[in-house]
Amino acid sequence: ISGIKMHQDSIDLAALQKDKKIKGFFMVVDSDAGQVVPDIKGGSASMLKDVFVMDELKRRFTDEDPKYGVVSFEVQLAEADRKKDYILFISWAPDSCKVKPRMVAS
């Protein structure tokens, strides 16, 4: 994707999520470094632990910058007495941000 690579910190966060130690994390494109890095502007090393996910998504995904979010959640299946885990990848590139960052994030 446009020669942009994943920073090792982003890969480490994905491993934490896979091991169910965090519920999700946020990333941004660092154009200068040419990498996708954790979004530390949001605080707490961009990790979701016990935060209500929708509130955090609304807070993080603003009209200013493109971002990525990875969130895991659990669904209770109606037909069975079991739960299923899902991971949702969100690519956020609002029309209101500048064209170049939006295109790089795409």
N, C-alpha and C positions, 0 to 999 in steps of 0.2 A: 504494500500500500504506500505509494509515493516515496518509497525508500525509507519510511519511518519504521523504527524498530521499537520493541518493548524494552523499557528499562528494567533492570534486574529487580528493583523494588516492586514494580507492578507484577512481575512473575511471582515474587515471594508472597504478595497479597493474594494472588489467585490460588496458591498452594494452601494458604491459611483457610481460605474459603472452602476449598475442596475438602479439607479436614474438619470442616464445620466449627472452626474456632472463631470465625467472624461471619456475619450475615451478608456482608457486601463491602464494596469499596468503590471509589470514584477516581477517574484518571483524566488527564488533560494532555494535549499535544504540546510539547516544548519544541517550538519551531527552531530555536537556536541550536538545540542539541540533536534535533531530528529524531526524538524519541517520545513514546507515550509514557508519561511519568505519573505517579500518584498525585492527586490533587490535595496538596497540603494547605491551601488557603482555607479550606473548610474546617481545618482543625482535626485533632485526634488521628493523625496519619491517614486521613481519608477513609477510615474504617467504620463500618456499621457493626455495633455489637448488640445492644439491647434497645436501640432507638426505633421508634415507630417509623417504618420505612417511607410511607407516603409523605410525612412531614419533612423528612430529610431530603427526599427527592425534590420537593417544591422549593426547599431552601437552597439546594445546590444548583439546580438547573434553572439558571437565570437567562435573561435575554442578552447577556454580555459575551459569553464565550462558549465555544463548542466543548462538550465534555462526554465522557463515557461513564456508564455506571454498570456495575455487575451486582445483582441482588439475588440471594437465594431465599426461597420461601417454601413452606410446606402446605399441602392441600389434603384435607380429609376427604377421602373418596366416599361418596354416598352409597354405592353398591357394595362396598366392602368395609370391613372394620380395620382399615389400615390407612396410613398416610403416605403420600408420595412427595418426594423432593423435586423442586424445579430450580433452575438457574436462568435468570432473565438478563440478557445483555441489552443495554440501552445506549443508543448513539444519539446524542443531543446536539443539533446544529441549527439554532434558531435563525430565521430569516433576517432578524434584526442585527446580527453580528456582521462584521466585515466579510467580504467575499473570500479573500485568501485563506483566513483561518477556517472558514466553513468548508472550502474545497479540500484543504489539507486533511481535515477531520473526516471527510467523506471517504 
